[in-house]
Amino acid sequence: MSKIETIYATIGKFVDSFSGFLSGTASGYGDEFPLCAVDIISGCEEELAEAQKGQDEGHKKECIMCL
């Protein structure tokens, strides 16, 4: 195999791996990679609202970071 063929093969493996990750097939379960879903955001908002009622500042900061 020549150097250029090796480079193309390596690039091809990388592209296949990356596209598999984005499509969710890399995990073996076929999960989809959610970029932004309304139910995820609303769940984080609800968790933050509950955290604001408590005294744990660390949990509040964690919830804010999730949003």
Summary of the structure (lengths in Angstrom):
residues: 67
radius of gyration: 20.3
end to end distance: 49.2
largest distance: 64.6
contacts: 131
relative contact order: 0.08
helix: 75%
strand: 0%
